[in-house]
Amino acid sequence: MVINYFENLLKRNTIFKAEDTLDINYIPERLPHREKELSLLSQLFISLITTPNTLSRKILISGNTGIGKTATIKIFGNMLQSTAHKRAINIKYIHINCRKERTSYKVLISIIRGIESNFPKRGYSPQDLLETILNILQHKNLHLLLVLDELNYLINKDGDLIYSLTRLYDDSYNCPQRISIIGIVRDLSCLNNLDSSTISTLQNNIIKFNKYSVEQINDILEYRIRLGLKADTVNNDLLKMLSEITYEKGDLRYGLNILWKACKIAENKQLNYLSTECLRLANQESVPYSIHDLLKYMKQEKLLLLLSITILLKNTKTPSVSLSEILEQYHIICENIKKNPKSYSQLWNYINEFKKEGLISIELKSKNIQGRRSYIKILDISLMNLENLIHKILKKKGVIL
């Protein structure tokens, strides 16, 4: 007889009150310690409501991963849209992740389909799509608040669209201004890839999101625990421990992820509270969510190179491995799956991208007369878990090793 595990689980007591509120993608009704940023954004965009379509606002948000940038902007966008609707003002908020939609065409199609869901996906150039957006906004008497999250991915791929979007009304006189833009980046250095006029436009209003303090993280996690878990599930000592782990990683999503996993471990042990051992087990098992998110959209070729680094470091048990060893391992993997390897220059570009993304560190060492050699390290990520994660993602992309 087959055991129905769902029935067994449903008979157990649960420590969750609303499990979804601990999900990293959940947007709560309020964001502790981001009130100042929400207030500032409201002041900057109030003209969209008081004098509709007279101004086109362009704001840049910067700050590290996992400090509430996206959640704050999503709350703000919905707040603006709702306030405008009560006053019969047409404002549409559209949020696009540029890591996922990396080309001008994909971004523009996403904008149009956010307004006109039945719009066909094929048969238009980017310029046609841009003109279509302007015509739709004019026809509907609509103002678009466009949020371009992880804007650096689009800047690196296609800075021309950023130029076009920020200079839409430069040649017009006294016409309605129907698009406002919020760009979200981790590091302002990505702006160096843009032309000087676009940089000048975007640098006028920059809001820097600072890293949360350990006390602020404690407040935020306590709020999420009240939303998601039953009373007395987490004591103050355990909350402090969780806050310190999260602060060390600098990523609130990491803290929420291990909190959720610790709860699952506690339930599996049939506990009605969280123990420090549950938290340790969850922390040992975790790869930071920001890494999950990063790898999910990564190209196959780039993933294969990262897998080569991971396998080498795990098997050799040394702190670092040389670039030549990595390339040798990479070519072996490509040969095993009958895939043509990328060129050295492309692989070196991937290595530098890994460094920028915080996946690896690169150390240059002198090697006698031959000059300097590059050695690669992976810090603060479980190699076994990282290897398993890469295999899972590659399998979803149709690559089985």
FIBALO-549177 format. One record per residue (C-alpha): x, y, z; residue in one letter. Coordinates in pm, whole numbers, padded with zeros to 5 digits, always signed. Example, Ala and Ser with C-alpha at 12.3 -4.5 7.8 and 13.67 -1.06 7.14 Angstrom:
+01230-00450+00780a;+01367-00106+00714s;
END
This chain:
+00000+00000+00000m;+00136+00343-00098v;+00173+00584+00195i;-00009+00912+00146n;+00249+01154+00287y;+00018+01452+00242f;-00240+01297+00476e;+00029+01227+00734n;+00160+01583+00715l;-00189+01732+00740l;-00245+01546+01067k;+00062+01706+01224r;+00059+02030+01418n;+00222+02317+01233t;+00422+02608+01368i;+00323+02824+01070f;+00043+03077+01090k;+00089+03211+00735a;+00381+03036+00567e;+00375+03257+00257d;+00476+03564+00463t;+00821+03412+00513l;+00872+03369+00139d;+01148+03587-00004i;+00913+03719-00274n;+00636+03817-00030y;+00579+04192-00005i;+00441+04282+00341p;+00203+04571+00407e;+00480+04770+00570r;+00860+04773+00557l;+01024+04855+00889p;+01318+05096+00849h;+01235+05194+00492r;+00982+05463+00585e;+01234+05740+00508k;+01288+05613+00153e;+00913+05575+00092l;+00855+05930+00218s;+01129+06070-00007l;+00996+05886-00313l;+00646+06019-00242s;+00778+06375-00229q;+00964+06332-00557l;+00663+06185-00740f;+00376+06387-00587i;+00360+06602-00904s;+00237+06296-01097l;-00084+06333-00896i;-00107+06710-00835t;-00023+06810-01194t;-00063+06494-01407p;+00158+06450-01714n;+00346+06776-01670t;+00672+06616-01555l;+00873+06304-01634s;+01058+06190-01322r;+01378+05987-01346k;+01514+05836-01025i;+01800+05594-00960l;+01798+05358-00660i;+02128+05203-00550s;+02235+04961-00278g;+02350+04607-00206n;+02147+04289-00254t;+01888+04197+00008g;+01837+04538+00169i;+01479+04605+00059g;+01520+04803-00265k;+01278+04600-00476t;+01024+04553-00195a;+01025+04927-00120t;+00971+05020-00484i;+00691+04765-00526k;+00510+04906-00223i;+00569+05259-00352f;+00448+05177-00704g;+00126+05022-00578n;+00076+05312-00337m;+00115+05567-00617l;-00115+05376-00852q;-00382+05335-00582s;-00369+05703-00476t;-00399+05817-00837a;-00692+05581-00904h;-00892+05732-00614k;-00858+06068-00785r;-00946+05940-01133a;-00587+05991-01254i;-00455+05721-01486n;-00116+05596-01366i;+00012+05250-01455k;+00301+05097-01258y;+00505+04832-01443i;+00802+04654-01282h;+01053+04480-01510i;+01355+04272-01404n;+01631+04345-01655c;+01825+04036-01555r;+01537+03835-01701k;+01447+04072-01987e;+01798+04161-02106r;+01730+04317-02448t;+01556+04632-02567s;+01301+04421-02750y;+01209+04211-02445k;+01183+04515-02218v;+00963+04706-02462l;+00737+04406-02528i;+00697+04359-02151s;+00594+04722-02114i;+00332+04700-02388i;+00190+04369-02266r;+00168+04520-01918g;-00078+04771-02067i;-00225+04570-02358e;-00212+04200-02267s;-00318+04081-02615n;-00045+04265-02802f;+00144+04025-03037p;+00503+03939-02937k;+00654+03929-03287r;+00693+04148-03591g;+00813+04482-03449y;+01146+04660-03420s;+01245+04829-03091p;+01177+05170-03247q;+00829+05054-03357d;+00761+04931-03004l;+00874+05257-02847l;+00642+05455-03074e;+00361+05209-02998t;+00406+05267-02625i;+00383+05644-02670l;+00069+05607-02884n;-00100+05376-02632i;-00022+05611-02344l;-00157+05907-02543q;-00471+05718-02648h;-00546+05602-02293k;-00444+05933-02133n;-00211+05727-01916l;+00111+05799-01726h;+00354+05509-01697l;+00575+05459-01392l;+00836+05223-01534l;+01064+05044-01288v;+01374+04884-01441l;+01507+04653-01170d;+01869+04530-01195e;+01918+04797-01459l;+02289+04719-01485n;+02210+04407-01692y;+02034+04619-01954l;+02304+04887-01945i;+02573+04627-02012n;+02369+04476-02296k;+02202+04777-02456d;+02257+05130-02327g;+02077+05280-02629d;+01735+05197-02485l;+01820+05380-02161i;+01914+05683-02369y;+01589+05664-02569s;+01369+05627-02260l;+01534+05911-02069t;+01531+06155-02365r;+01183+06085-02504l;+01056+06439-02466y;+01370+06639-02541d;+01251+06745-02886d;+00893+06823-02781s;+00751+07148-02654y;+00462+07163-02407n;+00351+06806-02479c;+00224+06569-02206p;+00505+06387-02022q;+00375+06032-01991r;+00669+05818-01874i;+00858+05833-01545s;+01142+05594-01470i;+01293+05436-01159i;+01614+05240-01219g;+01745+05000-00954i;+02115+04907-00948v;+02349+04751-00697r;+02652+04956-00794d;+02657+05301-00957l;+02977+05212-01144s;+02761+05049-01414c;+02666+05401-01527l;+03015+05439-01672n;+02897+05228-01967n;+02643+05495-02066l;+02701+05813-02267d;+02757+06135-02073s;+02413+06286-02141s;+02231+05979-02007t;+02459+05969-01702i;+02381+06334-01638s;+02005+06269-01657t;+02016+05970-01420l;+02255+06127-01169q;+02017+06414-01090n;+01820+06207-00837n;+01993+05912-00670i;+01856+05746-00358i;+02112+05532-00177k;+01973+05244+00030f;+02210+05181+00320n;+02278+04839+00467k;+02052+04742+00758y;+02207+04743+01105s;+02181+04424+01311v;+01915+04595+01527e;+01710+04686+01220q;+01738+04329+01088i;+01616+04209+01428n;+01307+04435+01399d;+01233+04320+01042i;+01266+03950+01121l;+01057+03991+01436e;+00783+04151+01223y;+00793+03864+00971r;+00788+03608+01253i;+00473+03772+01397r;+00313+03753+01052l;+00417+03398+00967g;+00457+03190+01282l;+00248+03099+01583k;+00316+03270+01916a;+00619+03156+02121d;+00774+02971+01827t;+01093+03182+01831v;+01249+03310+02153n;+01457+03628+02182n;+01792+03447+02195d;+01720+03257+01874l;+01596+03576+01704l;+01921+03747+01802k;+02121+03454+01662m;+01925+03468+01335l;+01973+03846+01312s;+02349+03813+01357e;+02372+03543+01087i;+02170+03761+00850t;+02376+04073+00926y;+02698+03883+00859e;+02567+03782+00516k;+02428+04133+00450g;+02123+03987+00274d;+01782+03991+00442l;+01652+03732+00196r;+01916+03492+00322y;+01780+03535+00677g;+01421+03477+00566l;+01525+03169+00371n;+01706+03001+00660i;+01421+03097+00896l;+01175+02916+00669w;+01407+02615+00633k;+01462+02602+01010a;+01085+02593+01058c;+01059+02299+00817k;+01336+02118+01003i;+01155+02182+01336a;+00830+02045+01196e;+01011+01738+01064n;+01141+01683+01418k;+00781+01734+01539q;+00878+02035+01751l;+00637+02319+01821n;+00919+02575+01847y;+01246+02662+01675l;+01566+02537+01836s;+01919+02666+01781t;+02006+02329+01627e;+01730+02374+01366c;+01877+02712+01280l;+02230+02574+01252r;+02115+02294+01025l;+01928+02541+00803a;+02229+02772+00786n;+02464+02489+00693q;+02236+02376+00412e;+02173+02716+00257s;+02320+02879-00048v;+02226+03252-00027p;+01907+03331-00217y;+02083+03600-00416s;+02301+03319-00561i;+01993+03109-00650h;+01848+03411-00825d;+02175+03484-01007l;+02228+03129-01136l;+01868+03084-01247k;+01912+03327-01538y;+02274+03238-01618m;+02372+03102-01960k;+02456+02730-01990q;+02815+02802-02095e;+02873+03026-01797k;+02720+02771-01560l;+02950+02501-01698l;+03253+02716-01622l;+03129+02786-01267l;+03068+02413-01223l;+03428+02347-01331s;+03558+02584-01062i;+03331+02430-00798t;+03426+02070-00880i;+03798+02149-00878l;+03787+02330-00545l;+03577+02054-00389k;+03796+01770-00516n;+04136+01927-00450t;+04031+02067-00109k;+04266+02361-00164t;+04172+02726-00098p;+04225+02821-00462s;+04280+02670-00805v;+04463+02812-01105s;+04292+02936-01416l;+04474+02677-01628s;+04335+02395-01410e;+03986+02542-01440i;+04008+02560-01819l;+04128+02200-01833e;+03832+02087-01620q;+03594+02297-01831y;+03716+02134-02154h;+03668+01789-01999i;+03307+01872-01910i;+03241+02011-02260c;+03389+01698-02416e;+03173+01473-02197n;+02852+01644-02307i;+02973+01693-02667k;+02953+02071-02647k;+03194+02310-02820n;+03395+02503-02558p;+03397+02881-02557k;+03710+03075-02650s;+03967+03175-02388y;+03870+03544-02412s;+03501+03464-02354q;+03584+03240-02059l;+03803+03513-01910w;+03508+03752-01948n;+03292+03503-01755y;+03557+03484-01481i;+03550+03862-01442n;+03170+03859-01437e;+03178+03597-01158f;+03402+03834-00961k;+03167+04130-01013k;+02871+03913-00910e;+03045+03816-00585g;+03070+03445-00670l;+03449+03423-00670i;+03761+03615-00581s;+04070+03633-00804i;+04425+03639-00672e;+04724+03714-00896l;+05050+03542-00803k;+05396+03577-00955s;+05532+03254-01102k;+05904+03288-01172n;+05985+03423-01515i;+05650+03324-01662q;+05479+03623-01504g;+05163+03634-01301r;+04906+03355-01279r;+04542+03384-01175s;+04408+03179-00886y;+04036+03150-00815i;+03859+03111-00481k;+03495+03064-00385i;+03420+03220-00046l;+03132+03172+00200d;+02934+02926-00016i;+02909+02552+00047s;+03078+02390-00252l;+02865+02076-00229m;+02543+02278-00219n;+02662+02506-00498l;+02750+02206-00716e;+02409+02048-00654n;+02234+02377-00733l;+02422+02419-01063i;+02336+02060-01161h;+01965+02125-01090k;+01960+02444-01294i;+02150+02285-01583l;+01907+01991-01579k;+01616+02236-01617k;+01800+02384-01915k;+01833+02037-02071g;+02197+01969-01978v;+02254+01647-01781i;+02607+01562-01671l;
END
